[in-house]
Amino acid sequence: MNTIMNTAEFIRVTDLLKKEKIAKNSGNIFAAMMAMRENRPEAICADGFKMSIQASEDHYCQKDDEGSYVSVEVGFPSPSEPLLDEYGDDGVYGYVPLTVVDATVESCSMSSKPLYPIPA
C-alpha cells in the first residue's frame, strides 16, 4: 500500500506501526527485539527515485526539544541527489533536515509527490 505524506508524517506513522508490531510480539522476546531493530521501508517517488530515510538512536539524526525529529539519515538515493551532497558521501547522508528531504523527494519529478510505502 502506498500513501502520500511528508517526511515527518512518514516517521510518525512508521514509528506507530513499529510500536504496534513490538506489542503484538511481546510474548516472543526475539520477535519483539527484531521489530525494534527493523528499518523503515524506502521512500519511492512516482518516477522511480528511491532513498532510505531512517531515524532512531542508531542513526545520524536529531530530535528537537519536543521529541520530534528535525533531521534524519538518508541512505543510498537512486540516482544520487545533489541536494544531499553537503550532508555526506558514499551513499549515507547524516543529519539531513526534514525540509531538505522533502525538497529532495519533491524534486525527483515535477509531477510526483513523495510516495512512502507503509508496511502492513
trRosetta pair geometry for C-beta under 8 A, 3 or more apart (Angstrom, degrees):
i j d omega theta_ij theta_ji phi_ij phi_ji
1 117 7.0 124 76 -153 48 69
1 118 5.7 -41 88 59 100 90
1 120 7.0 103 9 -70 114 86
2 44 7.7 -80 -120 67 123 109
2 115 4.7 -1 -172 -174 125 107
2 116 7.2 141 -154 68 71 33
2 117 5.6 -49 -97 -94 71 62
2 118 7.5 140 -121 10 24 79
3 115 7.5 142 66 -152 24 63
3 116 6.3 -35 68 64 75 81
3 118 5.7 9 16 -10 116 123
4 113 4.7 33 -146 111 126 129
4 114 6.4 124 -149 75 70 62
4 115 6.2 -42 -89 -97 70 59
4 116 7.7 123 -119 17 23 81
5 9 3.9 -111 173 91 123 130
5 10 5.5 159 93 -56 115 75
5 13 7.1 85 71 -4 171 140
5 114 6.9 -70 68 90 43 110
5 116 5.8 -56 48 27 96 127
6 9 5.2 92 55 14 70 103
6 10 7.0 -123 104 -9 35 93
6 98 7.6 67 154 170 106 112
6 102 5.4 -4 -152 -107 98 121
6 114 6.9 101 -112 44 36 140
7 10 5.3 -52 -146 34 34 117
7 11 6.5 34 157 -19 66 102
7 43 7.8 -34 -102 -86 83 154
7 53 6.3 -129 -139 -171 104 156
7 72 6.8 -135 174 3 129 146
7 98 4.8 -167 81 -152 129 92
7 101 4.6 67 -74 100 158 128
7 102 5.4 -117 -5 -62 109 83
7 105 7.5 164 -58 0 99 140
7 114 7.5 -69 -57 164 68 175
8 11 5.9 -54 -153 35 31 110
8 12 6.4 30 151 -18 64 107
8 68 7.0 17 -147 -178 112 116
8 69 7.1 -175 -119 67 73 91
8 98 5.6 39 -55 -159 89 153
9 12 5.5 -53 -145 38 34 113
9 13 6.1 30 158 -17 68 108
10 13 6.1 -57 -142 39 24 106
10 14 6.2 15 162 -10 63 112
10 40 7.4 83 154 -174 101 146
10 43 6.9 -6 -144 -91 164 112
10 53 6.7 48 112 88 140 141
10 114 7.7 -77 -51 134 135 134
10 116 4.5 -144 -113 -126 117 169
11 14 6.2 -61 -141 43 25 103
11 15 6.1 29 158 -22 63 109
11 40 7.7 -66 -108 -82 57 156
11 53 7.6 -99 -70 132 90 114
11 55 5.3 2 -130 41 126 140
11 69 5.4 -86 160 34 169 137
11 72 7.1 -144 -79 -87 132 133
12 15 5.9 -58 -150 34 25 112
12 16 6.6 24 154 -17 62 106
13 16 5.8 -55 -152 35 32 111
13 17 6.4 30 152 -17 65 106
13 116 8.0 124 63 110 134 137
13 118 6.2 -54 137 -119 131 122
14 17 5.5 -50 -143 38 37 113
14 18 6.2 42 154 -23 65 103
14 40 4.7 30 175 -118 163 108
14 41 7.6 -154 -111 19 131 80
14 118 7.3 -141 -79 -128 78 77
14 119 7.8 72 -125 21 87 98
15 18 5.6 -53 -148 34 31 113
15 19 6.5 32 153 -19 64 104
16 19 5.7 -53 -149 35 33 111
16 20 6.5 34 152 -18 64 104
17 20 5.6 -52 -150 36 33 113
17 21 6.4 34 152 -20 65 105
17 118 7.0 173 -54 -171 155 91
17 119 6.3 136 156 65 150 93
18 21 5.6 -55 -149 36 32 112
18 22 6.4 34 152 -20 65 104
18 35 6.3 152 -162 163 73 90
18 36 7.4 96 173 -111 112 36
18 38 6.5 -169 -121 65 105 111
19 22 5.7 -52 -147 35 32 112
19 23 6.3 31 154 -18 65 106
20 23 5.7 -55 -147 38 31 110
20 24 6.2 33 153 -22 65 108
21 24 5.6 -52 -145 35 30 114
21 25 6.4 10 159 -1 63 111
21 35 4.3 -168 120 -148 110 134
21 38 7.6 -21 95 28 154 149
22 25 6.2 -73 -149 50 27 97
22 26 7.0 62 147 -69 62 76
22 32 5.1 72 -153 -151 71 83
22 35 4.7 -171 -77 101 67 132
22 36 6.0 65 -98 -64 123 79
23 26 5.6 -11 -159 -38 37 114
25 28 5.0 -66 -172 57 85 96
25 31 3.8 -127 -161 111 135 110
25 32 4.4 -175 106 -69 104 69
25 34 8.0 -70 137 52 167 91
25 35 5.7 155 35 -14 142 139
26 32 5.8 72 -99 -86 36 137
28 31 4.0 37 102 22 119 115
28 32 6.3 158 86 -17 63 86
29 32 5.6 -56 -143 39 31 113
29 33 6.2 33 157 -20 66 106
30 33 5.8 -56 -149 36 29 110
30 34 6.4 29 153 -19 64 106
31 34 5.6 -52 -146 36 32 112
31 35 6.4 36 153 -22 64 104
32 35 5.7 -52 -150 33 31 113
32 36 6.7 36 150 -23 62 102
33 36 5.6 -50 -153 30 35 115
33 37 6.7 21 154 -10 65 109
34 37 6.0 -65 -150 42 33 105
34 38 6.6 56 149 -51 65 95
35 38 5.6 -32 -152 -4 35 122
39 52 7.0 -14 166 -160 133 119
39 54 5.8 -49 -147 -103 97 117
40 52 7.4 137 74 -165 88 76
40 53 6.2 -46 83 80 138 72
40 54 5.9 -178 25 -99 104 62
40 55 7.8 24 -14 24 136 74
41 116 7.3 128 80 -177 105 73
41 117 4.6 -77 120 77 151 104
41 118 7.6 -156 31 -93 136 19
41 119 6.0 155 -36 -45 126 96
42 50 4.9 11 165 -168 136 105
42 51 6.6 154 -158 77 91 22
42 52 5.5 -62 -106 -84 76 60
42 53 7.9 108 -146 8 40 75
42 117 7.2 38 65 27 64 113
43 50 6.9 156 80 -151 52 53
43 51 5.7 -14 56 63 98 75
43 52 7.7 153 13 -111 79 14
43 53 5.3 36 -18 -4 121 119
43 105 6.1 -64 144 -104 136 128
43 114 6.0 -27 -173 -164 118 106
43 115 7.4 139 -172 75 67 49
43 116 5.2 -34 -118 -100 80 81
44 48 7.3 -30 -168 -143 93 26
44 49 7.3 155 -156 82 47 50
44 50 5.1 -10 -103 -100 75 84
44 115 5.3 -45 83 82 76 101
44 116 7.6 143 29 -101 67 30
44 117 6.5 34 18 -23 115 100
45 48 6.7 -28 75 42 84 24
45 49 4.1 20 28 51 124 97
45 50 7.5 -134 15 -64 75 43
45 105 6.1 176 -76 -163 105 74
45 108 4.0 -157 -29 92 173 143
45 109 5.7 152 157 10 129 108
45 112 4.8 88 -177 127 96 148
45 114 6.6 -60 -95 -115 74 47
45 115 6.3 131 -123 21 23 94
46 109 5.9 -99 67 58 93 149
46 111 7.1 -76 75 100 142 84
46 112 3.5 -160 33 -120 109 118
46 113 7.3 57 -20 38 116 52
46 115 6.1 107 -58 -18 67 130
47 108 5.7 -169 52 139 117 95
47 109 3.7 144 -20 -58 133 136
47 112 5.4 -126 -14 -23 90 149
49 77 7.2 -1 -176 -171 94 91
49 78 6.9 174 -151 85 51 57
49 79 7.2 -66 -118 24 86 62
49 81 7.8 73 -162 -71 127 117
49 105 7.5 173 100 -133 126 55
49 108 3.6 -112 22 -150 156 140
49 109 7.2 -168 0 -22 119 93
50 76 7.9 -13 110 114 94 88
50 77 7.1 173 92 -148 49 48
50 78 4.9 1 56 49 91 102
51 74 5.5 0 164 -168 128 99
51 75 6.7 151 -175 69 77 45
51 76 6.6 170 -135 84 64 54
51 77 3.9 -13 -91 -98 115 74
51 78 7.1 174 -72 14 64 65
51 81 7.4 -41 -67 -3 142 135
51 104 7.3 -11 18 130 158 133
51 105 7.8 -122 36 -82 119 86
52 73 7.9 -17 113 114 96 85
52 74 6.7 142 78 -164 62 46
52 75 3.7 -17 61 59 119 101
52 76 5.8 46 7 45 107 93
53 72 5.4 29 -170 136 85 147
53 73 7.6 147 -157 80 41 53
53 74 5.9 -13 -100 -105 66 72
53 75 8.0 -158 -64 22 26 76
53 101 6.3 83 -118 -156 126 140
54 59 4.4 -168 119 -105 107 157
54 61 7.3 -140 108 -35 66 132
54 72 6.4 154 72 -179 38 99
54 73 4.7 -27 67 68 93 104
54 74 7.9 173 23 -84 73 25
54 75 6.7 23 3 -5 114 115
55 59 5.8 -118 -114 69 22 138
55 61 4.4 -176 -128 179 78 177
55 69 4.6 -11 -163 -109 153 156
55 72 4.5 -69 -68 -120 103 94
55 73 6.9 167 -77 19 52 79
56 59 5.1 86 45 7 70 103
56 61 7.3 81 24 40 30 132
59 72 7.2 1 127 -166 135 64
59 73 4.0 -126 177 6 110 136
59 94 7.9 -175 164 -124 72 87
60 73 4.3 103 53 -89 80 108
60 88 7.9 107 90 -66 161 140
60 92 7.4 103 19 161 136 106
60 93 8.0 -148 84 119 133 34
60 94 2.8 -54 138 -135 149 108
60 95 5.5 -80 154 -31 95 70
61 69 5.8 -19 167 -145 124 114
61 71 5.3 -173 -149 101 63 72
61 72 4.7 5 -110 -119 120 37
61 73 5.4 -92 -48 -22 94 80
61 94 7.5 -123 -55 -159 48 73
61 95 6.6 168 -109 -92 30 50
62 69 7.2 120 82 -150 39 66
62 70 5.7 -39 94 58 91 93
62 71 4.7 32 36 44 92 106
62 95 6.0 35 -9 -125 110 91
63 66 7.9 -127 167 71 99 51
63 67 5.4 -10 176 -150 137 32
63 68 6.2 143 -153 71 86 24
63 69 5.5 -58 -97 -90 69 46
63 70 6.6 116 -147 3 22 85
64 67 7.3 -50 69 15 65 18
64 68 5.4 -6 36 60 104 80
64 69 7.9 123 -3 -161 79 4
64 70 4.9 89 -47 -39 95 123
69 72 5.9 50 163 -69 136 88
69 98 6.9 117 114 -61 90 118
70 97 6.5 -30 154 -133 76 74
70 98 6.3 -103 -164 -6 37 106
71 95 4.4 23 144 -162 148 54
71 96 5.7 150 -162 65 88 31
71 97 5.1 -48 -96 -87 88 41
71 98 6.8 -126 -91 -30 35 68
72 96 5.8 -41 65 62 66 89
72 98 6.7 75 -5 -83 105 71
72 101 6.2 16 47 -54 119 152
73 92 6.8 -13 -173 -168 104 90
73 93 6.9 153 -161 81 55 54
73 94 5.4 -14 -110 -111 85 61
73 95 7.7 13 -80 -30 64 37
73 96 7.2 116 -115 15 19 99
74 77 6.5 10 156 -48 115 103
74 84 5.9 -105 82 -128 143 136
74 87 7.3 65 37 100 111 140
74 88 8.0 178 63 39 86 129
74 92 7.6 156 85 -157 52 43
74 93 4.3 -11 61 61 97 110
74 96 5.0 -1 -7 16 114 154
74 101 6.3 -178 -73 -106 125 102
74 104 7.6 32 -129 67 161 168
75 91 6.2 33 -164 151 69 85
75 92 5.3 -7 -110 -107 82 70
75 93 7.3 -163 -74 24 38 73
76 91 4.6 14 -82 -167 68 106
76 92 7.5 -2 -36 -69 68 59
77 80 5.8 99 84 -126 101 34
77 81 4.6 -46 125 -1 160 108
77 84 6.3 152 -2 10 145 155
77 91 8.0 -172 21 -144 60 61
77 93 7.9 5 -14 1 111 130
77 104 7.3 -88 -114 173 148 133
80 84 7.7 -125 -175 55 73 117
81 84 4.9 70 85 5 98 109
81 85 8.0 -143 102 -35 56 74
81 104 5.2 62 162 -149 155 110
81 107 7.6 121 -150 80 114 121
81 108 7.8 -56 -101 -82 122 88
82 85 5.4 -18 -158 -20 51 119
83 100 5.9 174 156 -169 110 92
83 103 6.1 -161 -158 104 157 108
83 104 4.8 -156 74 -88 138 89
83 107 6.8 131 -26 34 141 152
84 87 5.4 -72 -171 43 67 112
84 88 7.1 -35 157 47 96 84
84 93 4.5 -68 -179 -97 113 166
84 96 6.3 -24 -129 -111 88 137
84 100 7.2 126 -91 151 62 120
84 104 6.3 41 -49 -101 98 143
85 89 7.5 31 -150 -84 62 81
87 93 4.0 63 102 -171 109 98
87 94 6.1 -165 170 56 92 44
87 95 6.4 -157 -149 71 105 70
87 96 4.7 41 -157 -83 171 86
87 100 7.5 142 -35 116 142 158
88 92 5.4 -85 152 102 151 58
88 93 3.8 -165 37 -109 117 50
88 94 5.4 102 -60 9 129 73
89 92 7.9 5 76 54 27 61
89 93 8.0 75 -40 -84 24 75
93 96 5.2 46 128 -53 109 124
96 100 5.2 -115 179 81 90 125
96 101 5.6 103 124 -57 117 94
97 100 4.7 93 64 3 83 102
97 101 7.3 -151 98 -4 45 85
98 101 5.4 -53 -148 37 39 113
98 102 6.2 39 154 -18 70 104
99 102 5.8 -52 -147 38 31 111
99 103 6.3 31 153 -18 64 107
100 103 5.6 -53 -145 39 32 112
100 104 6.2 39 152 -25 64 104
101 104 5.5 -51 -149 32 31 115
101 105 6.5 26 156 -14 64 104
102 105 6.0 -56 -148 38 30 107
102 106 6.1 25 156 -14 65 112
102 114 7.2 -87 -134 -31 63 142
103 106 5.7 -58 -141 43 29 109
103 107 6.0 28 159 -22 65 111
104 107 6.0 -61 -146 35 24 108
104 108 7.2 41 152 -43 58 93
105 108 6.0 -37 -162 -1 36 116
105 113 8.0 32 136 174 107 41
105 114 4.0 24 151 -88 143 107
106 112 7.9 -175 -140 89 41 72
106 113 7.2 -7 -109 -128 76 49
106 114 6.9 -55 -62 -40 63 91
108 112 6.2 -49 85 70 94 130
109 112 3.7 57 70 10 116 113
112 115 7.4 -67 -178 -18 107 102
